[in-house]
Amino acid sequence: MITFEQMRADVAAALDIAPEALGPEDNLYDLGLDSMRLMGLVMEWQEKGAELDFGLLMESQTIGAWWDAVEAGRAGA
């Protein structure tokens, strides 16, 4: 099971920044996240049991929105 802190740490590592520097409303694409990195993150999180839709995350721009998607997946499970 993935936590918000783990998700934030994974995204921060992909962007080569400190997790503390990544706010829930920061635009991840403006910070340099691209579709290939996102695909890798989604696959990693799915292996940990997160129900995520790559297309939905591509449309979203913040880790806060991504976490909402994780929680929605848990509620629907």
NORHUBEL-V751196 format. One record per backbone hydrogen bond with DSSP energy under -0.5 kcal/mol. CO is the residue of the C=O (numbers start at 1). NH is the residue of the N-H. Records with the same first field share a line. If there is no record, write none. Layout:
# NORHUBEL-V751196
CO: NH  NH
This chain:
# NORHUBEL-V751196
3: 7
4: 8
5: 9
6: 10
7: 11
8: 12
9: 13
10: 14
11: 15
12: 16  17
13: 16
18: 21
19: 22
21: 23
23: 26
24: 64
26: 28
27: 31
28: 33
29: 32
34: 38
35: 39
36: 40
37: 41
38: 42
39: 43
40: 44
41: 45
42: 46
43: 47
44: 48
45: 50
46: 49
50: 52
52: 54
53: 57
54: 58
55: 59
56: 60
61: 28
62: 66
63: 67
64: 68
65: 69
66: 70
67: 71
68: 72
69: 73
70: 74
71: 75
72: 76
73: 77
74: 77
